[in-house]
Structure formats: C-alpha cells, structure tokens
Amino acid sequence: MSSIDEIRDTRIKKLKILKDKGINSYPAESKRELSLKEAAEKFDNLTKTGETKWISGRVMSIRGQGAIVFVTLNDGTGLFQGLLKKDVIGDEKFDFFNEVVDIGDFIEISGSFFSTKRGEKTVETKDWVMLSKSLLPLPEKWHGLQDIEERFRKRYLDILMDEEVKELLLKKTKFWDSARSFMKEHGFLEVETPSLEVTASGADAMPFKTYNENFKLPLYLRICIGELWQKRLMSAGFPKTFEIGRAYRNEGTDANHLQEFTNLEFYWAYANYEDGMKLVEEMYKKIAMDVFGKTEFETRGHKFDLGGEWKKIDYRETVKKETGIDVLDTTYDEVKKKLEDLKIVYDGDTMERLVDTLWKYCRKQISGPVFLTGHPKLVSPLSKSMKKNPELTERFQIIIAGTEIGNGFSELNDPIDQAERFEVQKELLKKGDKEAMMPDYEFVEMLEYGMPPTCGFGFGEMLFAFLADKPIRETQLFPLMRPRKE
C-alpha cells in the first residue's frame, strides 16, 4: 500500500499534467445546471426529453471496465452515477479522465439521462471538466477515520464518509429550527445581545477573559445568553424576547459539558415560573416530535418519556431523603463531612458550592422528566423568593437522565434584594469561588427604574445530545481541539 506522501506525489504529477495542457484545476466557475438531488427528482422527465445537463460533485468511486467507467458523484444534496463510454465521449477525453481523475476530485459532467439494467439513475457522459484536484486521498470507505481525535480534527472527512454523522448534525440544525419556530409562534421576539461583557454575570461559571485594545478594557466572554441584557429589554417594554447564541465557560470538558456551546434563553414579562413550566414542557415535546418523531428515549442508562406526566419534586426534600441533610438547617461542616463520607469530589469550598455538589449527587438516579422546584436562595441569586418561605425561590429545573436540562425562574425584580444577593456573590468570589456570579450594579440600577414580573428560562444543546444519546462533543460540527504536535 502506498504511503500518503507517495499518493500525494502522484497526484501532484497529475496536477502538472493538467497544467501542461493549459487546464486550470481550480476554476472559479462551474457549468452546473442541476444539483444531484434535483437530477434525481427530475430524472423521469429528463429521460423522456433526452435533455443534456451539467451536474457536479466530488468523485466518491471509480469503477472501470475496459472501455467504460462508472463514477459516483456527491454534491452534498445526494449521490448520482455517471457513465463514461469511450465510443461516446471519445478516446482523448476518456483516456485523459483515466489519467488524471482520482477519488476525491471535484468534477462536473454533461450528458443525457438513462437507467441502467439494474435500474440505477445515470448520466451518459458527453463531456467532463475538472473543478478541484484533490492531493490527499479520502479515508477508506468501510473503516473511515477510526481515531476519535482524528475524526474531530478532520471533521470534514468524518461528515463526508459517515452518513450517520451527517444525519446527526442535520438533526441538530432541525433542533434549533424547531425551537426558534416555537418561540416565534408564541410571540417571542428574537434578539441579539452582547457576547463581550464588562461583567460576566447571569450564571454560576468561570468566564474566559479577553481584552479590548481600543477601549483599553478587560472583558469577558459571556457565560449565558444575555440574561441581564434581556431583562433590560423587559424594562424597555418588550413583553417577550429570546436569543439563540454561543456561551463560553472556562471549565472542564466531559460527555455533558463543553467550553463553547449554544443555548437558548427567553424572557417573558407578566409571567412567573409556573407559566414557564407549562410553556417549556410544550416546547420540549414539540422539539422531540419535530426532530426525532417520538417522545420516548433511552440515554445514559435512563429511560424517559417526554410525552408522559412531568411531575414536580422538591429540592430540599430530595436532598434530605437521599443524604439526611436539610439544606436550610445545616452547617458548612455538616455538608462538607457528608460529601467526604459519600466520597464525592467537589470543586470550591463555599457553602453554595458544597450544597450544589450535594444536590448533583442526588439527581443522578432521577430519570425524569421532572421539574425540580424549591431551590434555596443561596444557589439562586437571580430568582424571586417564595412567599411561603423567603429562603426558597420560585425556580425550576428540568431533570432528565440524572442531569439538569434546562433552568428557569420567576426573575428577581426587587433592586434592594438583588443588590444584597450580589454582595453575597461578591464575598464568595473573594473567598475563591471561581464560579460565583459577578455583581452587575448597572443591572441593579435598571431594576430601580422598574422591571415587570418576568419568567426567564434557558436550555442548550445538551438537550439535543441527550435525545440523540450522544456525548455532547459528538454533536458539534467542530469541537475545540488542542493544536497538533509537529
């Protein structure tokens, strides 16, 4: 078997042959008249009329049988077969094709349409043109790219050679199309908010830092999809807004987490968290049916049915049942000891982080879908307190397959309360909690002008990964990779 370098050298020689004949192997123009999908759809009419048309694509296979050659083209819309016959196309064009064309090249062919004896739709080629000469070979069809890192690094080949990968990524596009159409159908205005921020707030996460040379100003990449900006729009008089965009969190990577990902967040004036739960349940069911055609799924060792009943469970009661800890009546030392007894690794040494870690241990056995409610104020710095107990908040999270797949609440719009909670977060930051929320006092100023009662909610591509039963990295077009070592 020839080495990659040997194959490349051979193809460069073919490139020179093309150049010596005055042929541009990388022309800007194409004569294409039909996509391959269109050629297939219009095939019956094309065979009847005998029309000659140009089609184009990447050569995926070449099968020679003496004076005839079959080629399979792929243009991203479909596959189509071409037939080159020496007595039809002529000796010179036929022999030149065999001399310079390889699997992986982009070509276009012109001819009339017919069906082979096996019923395969085919173009009988009268002419052909090189559109882009490939210098490196495609992966072997049946084995493809075996190494996971190589697959992600050469994602373009992974998509090209693996139809399952392509279909997965097409489904992800449909996933966001479904979410977007749902929001618009329910009267939400799509907006764009800043991704560079002076204060990275709106979530518990460690941000990426950057710097604006023009303003001489340190900045952060946003950790949520415009939460504090969209709330400003509620104050401005927009009743319903949403945004789909990228968020960045400078934290670990695993099957459920990435450092760059897409989320959707919406904000709904004159609504509370109970209104939000009803809307979100409807949205999740619609997305599941639009994209996967079903509501029953199995992933990460859990089975769940989005079409069934969505029960509510209580944060405090669940943690107490699983661990014996009452999160509203405990101490730092008790929570820390419980984590150590359970052999749970935790990051951060504040009460907020310890309680949150304890909850994450408890959620693992919950298949869902369920709404988790009754979160302590300590872990919900932007959520409105409950009337019955000010230490609890009007917050809800969706739990699916032992993981939080969506987070929302009745937004806190009391400026004095919000300022006090930001002070708590400020102290947590001082104590070294890298995921504590950065205070945004201009946001507090906005609240002093007034913001209506509002429900906010956010979810991300993790939902798609769970429904597809894939690690989240598998569902991204181009996941972050370390540079290749030279």
Secondary structure by P-SEA (a helix, b strand, c coil): cccaaaaaaaaaaaaaaaaaaccccccccccccccaaaaaaaaaaaaaabbbbbbbbccccccccccbbbbbbbcccbbbbbbbbcccccaaaaaaaaacccccccbbbbbbbbbccccccccccccccccccccccccccccccccaaaaaaaaaaaaaccaaaaaaaaaaaaaaaaaaaaaaaabbbbbccccccccccccbbbbbbbbbccccbbbbcccccaaaaaaaaaaacccbbbbbbbbbbcccccccccccbbbbbbbbccccaaaaaaaaaaaaaaaaaacccccccccccbbbbccccbbbbbaaaaaaaacccccccccaaaaaaaaaaaccccccccaaaaaaaaaaaaacccccccccccccccccccbbbbccccccccbbbbbcccccccccccccccaaaaaaaaaaaaaaaaacccccccccaaaaaaaaacccccccccccaaaaaaaacccccccccccccccccc
